[in-house]
Amino acid sequence: MEPAGIAERVRWVRERMLAARDRSPFGPRQRPVLLVAATKGASSARVDEAINAGVDAIGENRLQELVEKFAARRPAVPCHFIGRLQRNKVRLALHWCDMIQSVDSLPLAEAIHTRQMELSAAAEPSIRGTRGRPVLVQVNVGGEATKGGFAPEALEGAMEQMAQWPGLAIEGLMTIPPYAPDPEAARPHFRRLRGLAEQVAARRFPGVSMAILSMGMSHDFEVAIEEGSTMVRIGTALFGPRLG
């Protein structure tokens, strides 16, 4: 039976994450798997409960919802943007979000790079740095027309281009596989993303790391971790079904 309270749900999900990590043949057993609470539709009070219960980050799909929840204060953990990002919203996303997980096109990547370089140039000299904004590159492993992301066969060429943009700190890949009631149906897609990450890592593009694989949501995160995920995005399992 699923626990009722958010703190209990966080503990329950963590236990399942640890068990899946221990089953995984990929990476050392002590490798952390980060828990990102997908907070779409959750009230700020419920998000605070999840933060207090120890989630590693929060992930928002909608910038306006993020701003409304935290207009008076910033969240106490890193905030990731995990939805479809329009180029005209990049400035707002960079103001609020520590990481953009959903870089799904070269025009978006270039817009993030350009704006991040502007922010760096405008910063005080003592805090200027050369490191770009942490991002993950989204891959459309299922080839679904309704989802964003680079086609697997186009990924390496896109990485070669993005590696030339210092406003980006590419830290890994993200995917959302086609939904199926059986979580096992997602395993080949997760396996493919891991293989793509290995191919990109072998190219040794400057400034590009494949340390993060963000894959797995409420219904399939255990399978994702077994296949090498280092970051899962959990909404329903923490907050219950979304209302609208």
Phi, psi and omega in degrees: 000135178288139176292159186269315185281155182295318179299319178294323178294321178299315179297319180297315178294318179301318179299318179292323176298315181296319179296319179293320177299320180292336176277342187283136176274001186255118177085162180291151182297333181277359179299126179285142169249120186276140180257111176259119178280115178280107196260013177304125177083353180270139179292161179299326179295319179289326175296317177300322177300316180295319178298315180295334180278353170107021174295153185280330181199168171244151179233125181247142177269335187233123182296319181298320178295321178299313181297318180296321181290324189237032182301323185268348184197155177272150178298154185278359176231165178303147178247128178249142171266126187238006181257187178285120185255124175276146184298329180284357177252006184299317180304312180296318180298319181290333177291322188261335193247134179282332179218142171254113184273348193241049175283106192244006179201159176294319177301321178293316180301318180293323178296319178295314178303311184298313182292322179296322178293323176297317179296319180295319181294329182275350183287161175300141182307325183290341182244007176292145178216168181264350183284135180279184178286128178299129179221158168243147180262124183276133179242131179271079187294334182268356181062034183275130182294336183275355183243147176278174177126156178286142171294142182308320183288344180263357190294312185296320178297320178294320179298320179300321178289312184295332179297343180274357184253101185292349175288352179250136168246094185282117187250357179159200185237156176225148174211157171234103183287165175303139181285139172214144180302325180272116181303333180298336179295338180277346186303313180300327179290318177296319179297321180294319179298319178299319178296321177296320178298321179295321178295316180296316180301324181293336179283341177055048176296137181296134178076008181248125176243146174247037183288335185247131166241105180267099180207139181114127176234195192304321187270349185221014188293331180293318176298318180300316180294320176301330181266009172109008178300141175247359182204128179241151183244105191244122178244290185302319181295340178261318189250353185087174181301141177286146176260094181084000000 
